[in-house]
Amino acid sequence: MSEENKEVELSVYEQNWAIHQFCGIPYHEVKKIEDEEERRFLLNMAVIMKQGQDKRAEEARQKEEKLTEQFKGIMPNLSDGQTS
């Protein structure tokens, strides 16, 4: 099974926090959700939002890494003790 498809058992508190954080619902409102189908839907949406956030962070990291490589030859190497 791939890492992305791994099911993780979360406590009710962890579920509430995930829904709060990634769906933007106030925590005190999330605690009131008793409908299991609605809770499962919101938790799945939280997972999708988290995956999107992780993907954007990885893309930003790769872009920064690419730009760093592109400018390595252009920027003077200041680590050799030279200063402007």
C-alpha positions as CSV (number, residue, x, y, z in Angstrom):
1,M,0.0,0.0,0.0
2,S,1.4,3.4,-0.9
3,E,2.0,5.9,1.8
4,E,-0.7,8.2,0.5
5,N,-3.4,5.6,0.8
6,K,-2.5,4.5,4.3
7,E,-5.4,4.7,6.7
8,V,-4.5,6.3,10.1
9,E,-6.7,5.9,13.1
10,L,-7.3,9.3,14.7
11,S,-8.9,10.0,18.0
12,V,-12.1,12.1,18.0
13,Y,-10.0,15.1,19.2
14,E,-7.5,14.6,16.3
15,Q,-10.4,14.4,13.9
16,N,-12.0,17.5,15.3
17,W,-8.7,19.4,15.0
18,A,-8.1,18.2,11.4
19,I,-11.6,19.3,10.4
20,H,-11.1,22.6,12.2
21,Q,-7.7,23.3,10.7
22,F,-8.3,22.2,7.1
23,C,-12.0,23.0,6.6
24,G,-12.0,26.3,8.5
25,I,-14.8,25.3,10.8
26,P,-14.5,26.7,14.4
27,Y,-13.4,23.9,16.8
28,H,-16.4,24.4,19.1
29,E,-18.7,23.8,16.1
30,V,-16.8,20.8,14.9
31,K,-17.3,19.2,18.3
32,K,-21.1,19.4,17.9
33,I,-21.1,17.3,14.7
34,E,-22.8,14.0,15.6
35,D,-23.8,12.8,12.1
36,E,-21.2,10.1,11.2
37,E,-21.7,10.6,7.5
38,E,-21.1,14.3,7.7
39,R,-18.1,13.8,10.0
40,R,-16.6,11.3,7.6
41,F,-17.2,13.7,4.7
42,L,-15.6,16.6,6.5
43,L,-12.6,14.4,7.6
44,N,-12.1,13.3,3.9
45,M,-12.2,17.0,2.9
46,A,-9.6,17.8,5.5
47,V,-7.4,15.1,4.1
48,I,-7.8,16.5,0.6
49,M,-7.0,20.0,1.8
50,K,-3.9,18.7,3.7
51,Q,-2.7,16.9,0.6
52,G,-3.2,20.0,-1.5
53,Q,-1.2,22.0,1.1
54,D,1.6,19.5,1.1
55,K,1.7,19.4,-2.7
56,R,1.9,23.2,-2.9
57,A,4.7,23.2,-0.2
58,E,6.6,20.6,-2.1
59,E,6.2,22.6,-5.4
60,A,7.4,25.7,-3.7
61,R,10.4,23.8,-2.3
62,Q,11.3,22.5,-5.7
63,K,10.9,25.9,-7.3
64,E,13.2,27.4,-4.7
65,E,15.7,24.7,-5.2
66,K,15.6,25.2,-9.0
67,L,16.1,28.9,-8.7
68,T,19.0,28.4,-6.2
69,E,20.7,26.1,-8.8
70,Q,20.1,28.7,-11.6
71,F,21.6,31.5,-9.6
72,K,24.6,29.6,-8.2
73,G,26.8,30.6,-11.1
74,I,25.6,34.2,-11.2
75,M,25.8,35.1,-7.5
76,P,29.3,35.6,-6.0
77,N,30.3,32.9,-3.4
78,L,30.3,34.9,-0.2
79,S,31.3,31.8,1.9
80,D,35.0,32.2,0.9
81,G,35.3,35.3,3.1
82,Q,34.9,38.0,0.4
83,T,32.7,40.9,1.2
84,S,31.4,43.7,-0.9
